[in-house]
């Protein structure tokens, strides 16, 4: 038999020998957090990466970049929460000369107000905990010290956002913008003869009839409304047929296909889209300026808030996102199969996908199935007959 190669274990190495072996570097909290953000194996969307990086900046500012990662403990998590509890909203912009801890101290003393909510604190905790779970997997930590830490939310989840009431919907879609206004820009709230075909006109209508999130609508390309299996559909995807590089989705599982409701066809949507294409436009609503992070929804959301006030439709706990709640209720009223409803609304869970949405829609539900469901939606709470043929 040949001579065996000796096998050495940690136990067989003497203390003296271990002392001269190369030791792993003593990394800091800030260094490990940087490694997490820059980990090439994380398949994050731009929006998710921005969220995690915002949390990183706040956590490092509060906890300290130079803290050895092995010394990170639950006490640091408690201190993080206690600081966030008194952190003013948009503190870095409102008080750029103050650190998060300094801003929180002034708020605790009653010198600053308008603090972030418990839901915001919990969102930071969720992002921090995701980092700590990764640190455990990468063997920088033995356990996640933030596990189980959350603030009780003073606003019950079911009360955070309401759907628009029938009265609110009537005030929105009976406003001069939809009945006839002076113009679609500055005087959209004054009665007149103009029937503008622009983002302000179409985006609320699309939201009501599709349940799409605001930014999903604002960032649509002119090619994102197209025939899939012979049925006109909205294709919600980060991929672009015209080279757009600005589209972002909340999650990869938000990719989906939504057949166009007959109401939108009656209102002239296809003619509007075709006019945009003929004009050489790439974006369906190119008049909406991208925000500082490329998110077009920011500017439109501010306008819509003003619009509902002028229309007399503004109430607490309702906002543009309320259309998504209206759409979910409409699916329930039509007794749409639960899985089909989730697929249409993009509420499905599961592994992310990078494939084209038109080839991987609804986790197995064909376009015809989705279309049959859309055809059952009546929207009986609002009379929109005055919009037929308006295109």
C-alpha positions as CSV (number, residue, x, y, z in Angstrom):
1,X,0.0,0.0,0.0
2,X,1.1,3.5,-0.8
3,X,2.0,6.0,2.0
4,X,-1.0,8.0,3.1
5,X,-0.9,11.8,3.2
6,X,-1.3,12.9,6.8
7,X,-4.6,14.7,7.5
8,X,-4.4,17.6,10.0
9,X,-7.4,18.9,11.9
10,X,-7.8,22.0,14.0
11,X,-7.6,19.8,17.1
12,X,-4.2,18.4,16.0
13,X,-2.7,21.9,15.6
14,X,-1.0,23.2,18.8
15,X,-1.7,26.5,20.4
16,X,1.7,27.7,19.3
17,X,1.0,26.7,15.7
18,X,-2.4,28.3,15.7
19,X,-0.8,31.6,16.9
20,X,1.3,31.8,13.8
21,X,-1.5,30.9,11.3
22,X,-2.9,33.8,9.2
23,X,-6.0,35.2,11.0
24,X,-9.1,36.5,9.2
25,X,-9.2,40.3,9.1
26,X,-11.2,42.0,11.9
27,X,-13.8,43.7,9.8
28,X,-16.0,46.6,11.0
29,X,-19.8,47.0,10.8
30,X,-19.4,49.5,8.0
31,X,-17.0,47.3,6.0
32,X,-19.3,44.3,6.2
33,X,-22.4,46.4,5.3
34,X,-20.5,47.7,2.2
35,X,-19.8,44.1,1.2
36,X,-23.5,43.3,1.5
37,X,-24.6,46.2,-0.6
38,X,-22.0,45.3,-3.3
39,X,-22.5,41.6,-3.2
40,X,-22.9,40.7,-6.9
41,X,-25.0,37.6,-6.1
42,X,-27.9,39.8,-4.9
43,X,-30.5,40.1,-7.7
44,X,-32.0,43.4,-6.5
45,X,-34.1,45.8,-8.5
46,X,-32.9,49.4,-8.5
47,X,-35.6,50.4,-6.1
48,X,-34.8,47.6,-3.6
49,X,-31.1,48.5,-3.8
50,X,-31.8,52.1,-3.1
51,X,-33.9,51.1,-0.1
52,X,-31.2,48.9,1.4
53,X,-28.6,51.6,0.8
54,X,-30.7,54.2,2.6
55,X,-30.9,51.9,5.6
56,X,-27.2,51.3,5.4
57,X,-26.4,55.0,5.6
58,X,-28.7,55.5,8.6
59,X,-27.6,52.4,10.4
60,X,-23.9,53.2,10.0
61,X,-24.5,56.8,11.1
62,X,-26.3,55.6,14.3
63,X,-24.3,52.5,15.2
64,X,-20.9,53.5,13.9
65,X,-18.9,52.4,10.9
66,X,-15.9,51.4,13.0
67,X,-17.6,49.0,15.4
68,X,-16.0,45.6,15.0
69,X,-18.7,43.4,13.4
70,X,-18.1,40.7,16.1
71,X,-19.1,43.2,18.8
72,X,-22.4,44.0,17.2
73,X,-25.1,43.0,19.7
74,X,-28.8,43.3,20.5
75,X,-28.1,46.4,22.5
76,X,-27.0,48.2,19.3
77,X,-30.3,47.2,17.7
78,X,-32.3,48.6,20.7
79,X,-30.3,51.8,20.4
80,X,-31.0,51.9,16.7
81,X,-34.8,51.6,17.3
82,X,-34.7,54.2,20.1
83,X,-33.0,56.7,17.8
84,X,-35.4,56.0,14.9
85,X,-38.4,56.5,17.1
86,X,-37.5,60.2,17.4
87,X,-36.1,60.7,13.9
88,X,-37.8,63.5,11.9
89,X,-39.1,62.7,8.4
90,X,-36.5,63.6,5.7
91,X,-34.0,64.5,8.4
92,X,-31.0,64.4,6.1
93,X,-32.6,67.0,3.8
94,X,-34.3,69.2,6.4
95,X,-31.4,69.2,8.8
96,X,-28.3,68.3,6.7
97,X,-25.9,69.5,9.4
98,X,-27.3,67.1,12.0
99,X,-26.5,63.4,12.3
100,X,-29.5,61.1,12.7
101,X,-28.7,60.8,16.4
102,X,-28.5,64.6,16.9
103,X,-31.8,65.2,15.0
104,X,-33.4,62.5,17.2
105,X,-32.1,64.2,20.4
106,X,-33.5,67.5,19.4
107,X,-36.9,65.9,18.6
108,X,-36.8,64.1,22.0
109,X,-36.4,67.5,23.6
110,X,-39.4,68.8,21.7
111,X,-37.4,71.1,19.4
112,X,-38.2,69.1,16.2
113,X,-41.5,67.5,15.1
114,X,-43.0,65.5,12.2
115,X,-41.4,62.2,13.1
116,X,-41.3,59.1,11.0
117,X,-44.0,56.5,11.8
118,X,-43.7,53.1,13.5
119,X,-44.2,51.6,10.0
120,X,-41.2,53.5,8.8
121,X,-39.1,52.3,11.8
122,X,-40.2,48.7,11.1
123,X,-39.2,49.1,7.4
124,X,-35.7,50.1,8.5
125,X,-35.6,47.1,10.9
126,X,-36.6,44.8,8.1
127,X,-33.8,46.0,5.9
128,X,-31.3,45.9,8.7
129,X,-32.4,42.4,9.6
130,X,-31.9,41.3,5.9
131,X,-28.3,42.5,6.1
132,X,-27.7,40.7,9.4
133,X,-29.2,37.5,8.1
134,X,-26.7,37.7,5.2
135,X,-23.9,38.4,7.6
136,X,-24.8,35.2,9.5
137,X,-24.8,33.2,6.2
138,X,-21.4,34.7,5.3
139,X,-20.1,33.8,8.8
140,X,-19.4,37.4,9.9
141,X,-21.9,36.9,12.8
142,X,-23.1,33.8,14.7
143,X,-26.7,35.1,14.9
144,X,-29.0,37.9,14.0
145,X,-29.3,40.2,17.0
146,X,-32.3,42.1,15.5
147,X,-34.4,39.0,15.2
148,X,-38.0,39.5,16.4
149,X,-37.6,43.3,17.1
150,X,-40.5,45.4,15.9
151,X,-42.5,48.4,17.1
152,X,-46.2,48.0,17.5
153,X,-47.8,49.9,14.6
154,X,-50.3,52.5,15.8
155,X,-52.3,52.2,12.6
156,X,-53.8,48.8,12.0
157,X,-52.8,47.4,8.6
158,X,-56.4,47.3,7.4
159,X,-56.8,51.0,8.1
160,X,-53.6,52.3,6.4
161,X,-55.3,52.9,3.1
162,X,-59.0,52.8,2.1
163,X,-60.4,52.4,-1.4
164,X,-62.1,55.5,-2.8
165,X,-65.8,55.6,-1.9
166,X,-68.4,55.9,-4.7
167,X,-68.8,59.6,-3.8
168,X,-65.1,60.2,-4.1
169,X,-64.9,58.3,-7.4
170,X,-67.8,60.4,-8.7
171,X,-66.0,63.7,-7.7
172,X,-62.8,62.5,-9.4
173,X,-64.2,61.4,-12.7
174,X,-66.9,64.1,-12.9
175,X,-64.2,66.8,-12.4
176,X,-63.8,69.3,-15.4
177,X,-60.7,67.3,-16.4
178,X,-63.1,64.5,-17.5
179,X,-66.2,66.6,-18.3
180,X,-64.5,69.5,-20.1
181,X,-62.0,72.0,-18.8
182,X,-60.2,75.2,-19.9
183,X,-57.0,73.2,-20.6
184,X,-55.2,70.2,-19.4
185,X,-52.3,72.1,-17.8
186,X,-52.9,75.0,-15.4
187,X,-56.7,75.3,-15.7
188,X,-57.6,71.6,-15.6
189,X,-60.0,72.3,-12.6
190,X,-62.0,75.1,-14.4
191,X,-65.0,74.1,-16.6
192,X,-64.5,74.5,-20.3
193,X,-64.6,72.8,-23.7
194,X,-61.2,71.0,-23.8
195,X,-61.1,67.2,-23.3
196,X,-57.3,66.8,-22.9
197,X,-55.7,63.4,-23.7
198,X,-52.7,63.4,-21.5
199,X,-51.2,61.6,-18.5
200,X,-53.5,63.4,-16.0
201,X,-56.5,62.1,-17.9
202,X,-55.4,58.6,-18.5
203,X,-53.4,57.5,-15.5
204,X,-56.3,57.5,-12.9
205,X,-58.5,55.7,-15.4
206,X,-55.8,53.0,-16.0
207,X,-55.3,52.6,-12.3
208,X,-59.0,52.1,-11.7
209,X,-59.3,49.5,-14.4
210,X,-56.1,47.6,-13.9
211,X,-55.0,48.0,-10.2
212,X,-51.5,48.9,-11.4
213,X,-49.2,50.7,-9.0
214,X,-48.7,54.4,-9.9
215,X,-45.0,54.0,-11.0
216,X,-45.9,51.0,-13.1
217,X,-48.3,53.2,-15.1
218,X,-46.0,56.3,-15.2
219,X,-43.1,54.4,-16.7
220,X,-45.0,52.5,-19.4
221,X,-43.4,52.5,-22.9
222,X,-45.5,53.0,-25.9
223,X,-44.9,49.3,-26.7
224,X,-46.1,48.1,-23.3
225,X,-49.6,48.1,-24.6
226,X,-49.7,45.4,-27.2
227,X,-51.5,42.3,-28.4
228,X,-50.6,39.1,-26.5
229,X,-52.3,36.0,-27.9
230,X,-54.5,38.3,-29.9
231,X,-55.7,40.2,-26.8
232,X,-54.7,43.8,-26.1
233,X,-52.8,43.9,-22.8
234,X,-50.6,46.0,-20.6
235,X,-47.2,44.3,-20.2
236,X,-45.7,45.2,-16.8
237,X,-42.0,44.5,-17.0
238,X,-38.6,46.1,-16.5
239,X,-37.7,44.9,-20.0
240,X,-38.2,47.3,-22.9
241,X,-38.8,46.8,-26.6
242,X,-37.6,50.3,-27.3
243,X,-34.5,50.5,-25.2
244,X,-35.8,52.3,-22.1
245,X,-33.5,51.9,-19.1
246,X,-35.6,53.6,-16.5
247,X,-38.2,51.0,-15.6
248,X,-38.3,49.7,-12.1
249,X,-40.7,47.2,-10.4
250,X,-41.4,46.7,-6.8
251,X,-40.3,43.1,-7.0
252,X,-39.5,40.7,-9.8
253,X,-42.8,38.9,-9.2
254,X,-44.6,42.2,-10.2
255,X,-44.0,41.3,-13.8
256,X,-47.3,40.4,-15.3
257,X,-49.8,40.9,-18.2
258,X,-53.1,42.7,-17.6
259,X,-55.7,42.5,-20.4
260,X,-57.2,45.9,-21.2
261,X,-60.7,46.4,-19.9
262,X,-63.3,47.3,-22.5
263,X,-64.0,50.6,-20.8
264,X,-60.5,51.8,-21.6
265,X,-60.9,50.7,-25.3
266,X,-64.3,52.6,-25.4
267,X,-62.6,55.7,-24.0
268,X,-60.1,55.7,-26.9
269,X,-56.9,54.3,-25.3
270,X,-55.7,52.6,-28.4
271,X,-56.0,55.7,-30.4
272,X,-54.1,57.7,-27.8
273,X,-51.3,55.1,-27.8
274,X,-51.1,55.1,-31.6
275,X,-50.8,58.8,-31.6
276,X,-47.9,58.7,-29.2
277,X,-46.2,56.1,-31.4
278,X,-46.7,58.2,-34.5
279,X,-45.2,61.2,-32.7
280,X,-42.0,59.2,-32.2
281,X,-42.4,59.0,-28.5
282,X,-40.8,56.2,-26.5
283,X,-42.7,56.7,-23.2
284,X,-46.5,56.6,-23.1
285,X,-46.5,59.5,-20.6
286,X,-43.2,61.2,-21.4
287,X,-44.5,64.5,-20.1
288,X,-44.0,63.2,-16.5
289,X,-40.5,64.1,-15.4
290,X,-38.4,61.4,-13.7
291,X,-37.8,62.2,-10.0
292,X,-34.3,62.5,-8.5
293,X,-34.0,58.7,-8.5
294,X,-35.6,58.2,-11.9
295,X,-39.1,57.5,-10.3
296,X,-41.8,59.2,-12.4
297,X,-44.5,58.5,-9.8
298,X,-43.2,61.2,-7.4
299,X,-44.2,64.2,-9.5
300,X,-47.6,62.7,-10.5
301,X,-48.4,61.7,-6.9
302,X,-48.0,65.4,-5.8
303,X,-50.2,66.6,-8.7
304,X,-52.9,63.9,-7.9
305,X,-53.0,65.0,-4.3
306,X,-53.7,68.6,-5.4
307,X,-56.3,67.4,-8.0
308,X,-58.3,65.5,-5.4
309,X,-58.4,68.5,-3.1
310,X,-59.6,70.8,-5.9
311,X,-62.2,68.1,-6.9
312,X,-63.4,67.9,-3.3
313,X,-62.5,64.2,-3.2
314,X,-59.6,64.3,-0.7
315,X,-60.2,62.3,2.5
316,X,-57.9,60.9,5.2
317,X,-56.4,57.5,4.4
318,X,-57.1,57.7,0.7
319,X,-54.5,58.5,-2.0
320,X,-53.7,57.3,-5.5
321,X,-52.9,53.9,-4.1
322,X,-56.6,53.7,-3.1
323,X,-57.4,52.8,-6.8
324,X,-55.5,49.5,-6.2
325,X,-57.8,48.8,-3.3
326,X,-60.8,49.6,-5.4
327,X,-59.6,47.2,-8.0
328,X,-59.1,44.4,-5.5
329,X,-62.6,44.9,-4.2
330,X,-63.9,44.8,-7.8
331,X,-62.2,41.4,-8.3
332,X,-63.9,40.2,-5.1
333,X,-67.3,41.5,-6.2
334,X,-66.9,39.7,-9.5
335,X,-66.0,36.5,-7.6
336,X,-62.8,36.1,-9.6
337,X,-60.8,33.0,-8.6
338,X,-58.3,34.0,-5.9
339,X,-55.2,32.8,-7.8
340,X,-56.3,34.6,-11.0
341,X,-57.0,37.8,-9.0
342,X,-53.5,37.7,-7.5
343,X,-51.9,37.2,-10.9
344,X,-53.7,40.1,-12.4
345,X,-52.8,42.5,-9.5
346,X,-49.2,41.3,-9.2
347,X,-49.8,40.2,-5.6
348,X,-48.3,36.7,-6.4
349,X,-45.4,35.4,-4.3
350,X,-42.7,33.1,-5.3
351,X,-39.3,32.9,-7.0
352,X,-38.3,35.9,-9.1
353,X,-38.0,35.6,-12.8
354,X,-36.0,37.5,-15.4
355,X,-38.0,36.1,-18.3
356,X,-40.2,38.3,-20.5
357,X,-43.5,39.0,-18.8
358,X,-45.5,38.2,-21.9
359,X,-44.0,34.7,-21.8
360,X,-44.4,34.1,-18.1
361,X,-47.6,35.8,-17.0
362,X,-49.8,34.9,-14.0
363,X,-47.7,31.9,-12.9
364,X,-49.5,29.6,-15.4
365,X,-52.7,31.5,-16.1
366,X,-53.1,32.1,-19.8
367,X,-54.1,35.5,-21.2
368,X,-57.6,34.2,-22.1
369,X,-58.2,33.2,-18.5
370,X,-57.1,36.6,-17.3
371,X,-59.1,38.3,-20.1
372,X,-62.3,36.4,-19.1
373,X,-61.8,37.7,-15.5
374,X,-61.3,41.3,-16.6
375,X,-64.5,41.2,-18.7
376,X,-66.5,40.4,-15.5
377,X,-65.5,43.6,-13.8
378,X,-68.4,46.1,-13.9
379,X,-67.3,49.1,-11.8
380,X,-70.9,49.7,-10.8
381,X,-69.9,52.3,-8.2
382,X,-69.1,54.9,-10.9
383,X,-70.8,56.0,-14.1
384,X,-68.2,56.7,-16.8
385,X,-70.5,56.8,-19.9
386,X,-69.6,60.4,-20.5
387,X,-66.0,59.3,-21.4
388,X,-67.0,57.0,-24.2
389,X,-65.7,58.2,-27.5
390,X,-63.7,60.9,-25.8
391,X,-60.5,59.9,-27.6
